[in-house]
């Protein structure tokens, strides 16, 4: 069975402290006269009221503009890392990200970390250096490589970043596991296989081919076994950089999915987060050896870019940049970008296709009316809006987690929110 038989869904891929906080309402009201009943408000109400008021306008007609855009640029320029946590598949998010990287180039931003595996990101950059946007689209069209990120607006974003960045330096940092491009990576290895590794390599290639022939991507097969890659690594002496990275990526990608099959979804997600964190650390060390400390933009799903504990109780990639920046006296700036009222987004369809769905109805975490795209959105908004989440932190008091833990986590873990109104699905 070919790619059209591929069965995979998004889930697979998926101010105070001390006695005041501990005492809660009792500590706050002790010794004070109780206000009249009509003046009493709950912490939840105060937070929601502030959330509605604390918004800046953003327009996208001829590129980003408005008070919200100006504020985002100012904050990002002053940071060493800017993290964009997105709901995937929204065209305007890619357009905003491209404009933001361009606006930040003058303040030292020269690297972009993305949700692709290392060699795929590297080869996309090579294709773009050779033939611009068309080079990336041609790479996307190859039958042996594919990703949920292979969308036209994402290609335009990457082409814009690569065009704006230094010509003699690698710009893209792919930090994720691999999911669907194992055949491409294996083909990259084949011309270089040493004689002592040929037998183990043949078993690896056969395992991948058999999985795809049975209608399942190799990485997501029923019995993913990283040992089939480990055997090749053991038999391959002194691999070059690309070979080593391909083998490590395939091995760890299988191990991540094996953790989901034999353990728990949490164990798999935690292992994936550790792979990305390790990759980020490797990139930073490599830059340090070169005597470079580039500013970095990062664009991943919003579950990965949050500061601290994420929405599935894992310390993901987004928890690292703040600590790294603090060591040099700087900071990271975290932006969550979500589709709001009347928006649409692209989600996985059959085979290599995407479907456009209403963001109002999309509920990946099954949170109902408590989901972020409902609570953070403004139903009466006349356009796109930017929220300074930092101003809301004094109101995200202890106890509100029982009302909506995701909202509290977002206010503490992101510095800004961009909420689209009437956004379009990526194509």
JOKAZI-V443405 format. One record per pair of residues at least 4 apart in sequence whose C-alpha atoms are under 6 Angstrom apart, sorted by the first residue. I is the first residue (numbers start at 1). GAP is how many residues later the second one is. Records with the same first field share a line. If there is no record, write none. Layout:
# JOKAZI-V443405
I: GAP + GAP
This chain:
# JOKAZI-V443405
1: 4 + 212 + 214
3: 348
4: 347
5: 210
6: 209 + 210 + 345
10: 4
15: 379
17: 4
19: 4
20: 7
23: 4
26: 4
47: 348
50: 4
54: 333
55: 331 + 332
56: 11 + 12 + 329 + 330
57: 9 + 10 + 11 + 328
58: 7 + 8 + 10 + 11 + 326 + 327
59: 5 + 6
60: 4
65: 4
68: 318
73: 4
76: 6
77: 27 + 30
79: 252 + 253
80: 215 + 251 + 252
81: 214 + 215 + 216 + 251
82: 215 + 250 + 251 + 252
83: 214 + 215 + 251 + 252
84: 214 + 215 + 251 + 252
85: 215 + 216 + 217 + 220 + 251
86: 215 + 216 + 250 + 251
87: 214 + 251
89: 256 + 257 + 336 + 337
90: 255 + 334 + 335 + 336
91: 62 + 333 + 334 + 335
92: 4
94: 59 + 60 + 63
98: 59
104: 5
105: 4
108: 187
109: 186 + 187
110: 55
111: 60 + 185
112: 60 + 61 + 184 + 185 + 186
113: 59 + 60 + 61 + 185
114: 60 + 185
115: 61 + 185
116: 5 + 58 + 60
117: 57 + 58 + 59 + 60 + 61
118: 56 + 57
121: 53
124: 12
127: 8 + 9
128: 4 + 7 + 8
131: 4
133: 26
134: 4
144: 39 + 40
145: 36 + 39
146: 34 + 35
151: 276
152: 275
175: 101 + 104
176: 100
177: 76
178: 75
179: 40
196: 39
197: 4 + 35 + 38 + 39
200: 31 + 32
201: 31
204: 24
206: 4
208: 10
211: 5 + 7
212: 4 + 5
216: 5
219: 35
224: 30 + 34
226: 25 + 28 + 29
229: 22
239: 4 + 5
245: 4
249: 4
254: 4
256: 12 + 15
258: 4
259: 4 + 9
260: 4 + 5 + 8
266: 4
273: 43 + 44
274: 4
277: 40
287: 5
288: 4
303: 7
304: 12 + 13 + 14
305: 13
306: 12 + 107 + 108
307: 11 + 12 + 106
308: 7 + 11
309: 4 + 5 + 6
310: 4
321: 4
322: 9 + 10
325: 5 + 6
326: 4 + 5
334: 80 + 81
335: 79 + 81 + 82
336: 81
337: 80 + 81
338: 81
339: 4 + 80 + 81
340: 33 + 37 + 79 + 80 + 81
341: 80
342: 80
343: 16 + 78 + 79 + 80
344: 13 + 14 + 15 + 79 + 80 + 81
345: 11 + 12 + 80
346: 8 + 9 + 10 + 79 + 80
347: 7 + 8
348: 6
349: 4 + 5 + 6
356: 69
367: 4
372: 4
373: 4
383: 38
384: 35 + 36 + 37
385: 33 + 34
386: 31 + 32
387: 29 + 30
388: 28
389: 22 + 26 + 27
390: 25
396: 12
401: 4
405: 4
409: 4
410: 4
